[in-house]
Amino acid sequence: MPYVNIMNKNIYYKKYGNGEPVVFLNGMMMATNSWSPFIKTVSKNYRMITVDLLDQGKSDSYEGGYTITTQADFLKEFLDKLKLEKVHLVGMSYGGKVALSFTLKYEHKVKSLILSNTDSYTTKIMKEIGKTWDYAASTLDGNIFSSIVLPYMYSYNYYEKNYEDIEEKKKILSKILNDKWYERFSRGLQSAIDYNIQNRIGDIKLPTLIISSELDILTPIKYQYLIHQEIEGSKWIILKEVGHAAMYEKSEEYISIIMDFLKG
């Protein structure tokens, strides 16, 4: 399996295609395989790299406390190990937080920045939602956890129309939800609890694309607008009639927006 060892932690990744590197960063509960629907499109003209950071997917756990900045530092070491001098960086939700923090600290490593359904600080309501998610996961009951978390991810219409598929997701979560999974999930939530870079994002001077979802209740569009306001020359696109998980609800439109930006 493709791993790199960073500070005694094994970090898992996958790569496809050739060309300029595009690195995809996971949201909470995502892993390298979450980006699979986009492999054919991205790898046609680019080197697509998906990575599980600390406590994600097949990468090692990180038992000590850590922050979004810790994840950004591991990403820097990961890129150095792969001898990648400059990359296009795509971050979804939690991954967008990592992408922003990484860019502020290591801007010389970033060619362009793509932020999907993310924000520049953890809001009070998101902290409360995080507490609820943590409690739901601590029950180790997949049905309870899924019923509390998944409705936040999708738009009302998508949830209704794709209920059978969502029921399958619940079964998968029920199989993987154990003590270790909960501990990793809980640390991931905690790592973002004090995240706040709102006063610094104006320092980013790179080509930036911001993707919002009209019906996102986790990261409402006004929080992406704040980023758009601060990053001079940034491009902002709102996907209509979709919730937080826009990459699943309108996958073709989602990746088309990203590819058009990269080509431009």
Phi, psi and omega in degrees: 000147181280102176237153165236145180263123181231117179051045178067021175239133178274121181252124185268142178207166174225150177222148184217142172075186181224164181119199179297136182284134174239118185255127182254128183249132188287148164277176176302138179071004176265165176211180183307320182295341181298337182267002185306322182300344185255001186301310184300317182292312185288316187288351179297323183232356184225162171270108183269127181233122174249143186219140170265117177277194184304134178065018179244143171048237184263004178282164182293157173283162178229092192294331178283168177290147177210172183231179174301324179296323176301315178299319179297321179294320176295322177298319178301314180294324178298312180297322178294320179298324179275002180058042178259111184282322184213133184226156164276133187243124179244123180233128178256119175056249176305319178297330175293323175299315178298317181299317178296312180297319178299314183296321179295327184267328186228050186301332180295345180268354189247127176271318174208161187234128178236119185244122182243122173051050181231178180215173184255001172200156180274115183288163179298319181292326178292326175297320179292318177299319179301320178297319180295316179298318180299315179297316181300318179293326183294341178288340184060020178256111184299324180293316179296311182300311182297318183292335179272323187270313189298325178300337176286340190276329191239159174289161181303312183297317181296318180299317181293314185287334185243031186299323180296319177296322179292324175298324176294320177299322178298319179296320178296315179298323180298327181286327185264346184284105176220185184302315182295315180299316180300314182299318179294315179299315182296319178294323177299314177301314183296328183296338182258002190297323182253017182294125177198105178237018185306322184281358184244345189292342175296345179284346181284124183238047183238157171303124186226133174246133179241123180249126178243163173241132184304322187250025180286118180261350176275312177234079182306155189299337182295335179282332171285327177298323178301319179293315180302319179298322188276326182269107185300131177079005181291152179256135184235125180233134178250122175277127185279145170058033175229157180264202186302320183274057183300327182297339177262323183289319179227065189298319182293316178294321181301308184287331177297319178298316180295314182294321178297321179294316180298318180293326182288000000 
